[in-house]
Amino acid sequence: MPLYEALDVWKRISKDRAVRYRCFKETSSGRFSVQSADFYKVPINPEQFASLEKQYVELLAEQDPGERAGSFDSLKAAIEAHSKDFRSEKEDTDQ
């Protein structure tokens, strides 16, 4: 079984909103995956925070991150692909 290094990458969206990209680096290949993007708004809801943490671990246990989201040579490429896929999925559900 592969080993993963967990990486959190944050982006400020506005003065009261931020997104945390939950990323993994597969240690033997050096490839990156984004498992999820968690969105936060100030004030932080403790229940939402706990739920996102639980989901983070459950998703990793259920499926290899590279299989779930693809794997990429760089962290930037992984985040860009995740953002593109997320927009596409959102657009599909909006129709």
C-alpha positions as CSV (number, residue, x, y, z in Angstrom):
1,M,0.0,0.0,0.0
2,P,1.3,3.5,-0.9
3,L,2.2,6.1,1.7
4,Y,0.8,9.6,1.4
5,E,1.9,13.0,2.7
6,A,-1.0,15.2,3.6
7,L,-0.8,18.8,2.4
8,D,-3.3,21.6,3.0
9,V,-3.3,24.5,0.6
10,W,-5.3,27.6,1.5
11,K,-6.8,30.3,-0.6
12,R,-8.5,33.5,0.7
13,I,-11.6,34.1,-1.3
14,S,-12.7,37.3,0.5
15,K,-12.3,39.0,3.9
16,D,-14.6,36.4,5.5
17,R,-14.3,33.3,3.2
18,A,-11.5,30.8,2.5
19,V,-11.0,27.4,0.8
20,R,-8.7,24.7,1.9
21,Y,-7.6,22.2,-0.7
22,R,-7.0,18.8,1.0
23,C,-4.1,17.4,-1.0
24,F,-1.9,14.3,-0.9
25,K,1.5,13.6,-2.3
26,E,2.1,9.9,-3.0
27,T,5.6,9.4,-1.5
28,S,7.0,6.8,-3.9
29,S,5.9,8.6,-7.1
30,G,6.0,12.2,-5.9
31,R,2.6,12.7,-7.7
32,F,-0.1,15.0,-6.2
33,S,-3.9,14.6,-5.9
34,V,-6.6,16.9,-4.5
35,Q,-9.1,14.9,-2.5
36,S,-11.5,17.7,-1.7
37,A,-11.9,21.5,-1.3
38,D,-13.4,22.6,2.0
39,F,-15.1,26.1,2.0
40,Y,-15.2,28.1,5.2
41,K,-17.0,31.3,6.2
42,V,-16.3,33.4,9.3
43,P,-17.6,32.8,11.9
44,I,-16.6,29.2,11.7
45,N,-19.3,26.6,12.4
46,P,-17.7,24.0,14.7
47,E,-20.1,21.3,13.5
48,Q,-19.2,21.9,9.9
49,F,-15.5,21.9,10.7
50,A,-15.9,18.5,12.5
51,S,-17.9,17.1,9.7
52,L,-15.3,18.1,7.1
53,E,-12.5,16.5,9.1
54,K,-14.5,13.2,9.4
55,Q,-15.2,13.2,5.7
56,Y,-11.5,13.8,5.0
57,V,-10.5,10.6,6.8
58,E,-13.4,8.6,5.4
59,L,-12.6,9.5,1.8
60,L,-9.0,8.5,2.2
61,A,-9.9,5.2,3.8
62,E,-12.5,4.4,1.1
63,Q,-10.5,5.1,-2.0
64,D,-7.0,5.9,-3.2
65,P,-6.6,9.6,-3.8
66,G,-5.1,9.2,-7.2
67,E,-8.0,7.0,-8.3
68,R,-10.6,9.4,-6.9
69,A,-9.1,12.6,-8.4
70,G,-6.3,11.7,-10.7
71,S,-2.6,12.3,-10.0
72,F,-0.4,15.1,-11.3
73,D,3.2,16.1,-11.5
74,S,2.7,19.3,-9.5
75,L,0.5,20.5,-6.7
76,K,-0.6,23.4,-8.8
77,A,-1.7,21.1,-11.7
78,A,-3.7,19.0,-9.2
79,I,-5.5,22.0,-7.8
80,E,-6.3,23.4,-11.2
81,A,-7.7,20.1,-12.4
82,H,-9.8,19.8,-9.2
83,S,-11.1,23.3,-9.6
84,K,-12.0,22.7,-13.2
85,D,-13.8,19.4,-12.4
86,F,-15.6,21.0,-9.5
87,R,-16.9,23.8,-11.7
88,S,-18.0,21.3,-14.4
89,E,-19.9,19.2,-11.8
90,K,-21.6,22.3,-10.4
91,E,-22.6,23.4,-13.8
92,D,-24.1,19.9,-14.6
93,T,-26.2,20.0,-11.4
94,D,-27.4,23.6,-12.0
95,Q,-29.1,22.5,-15.3
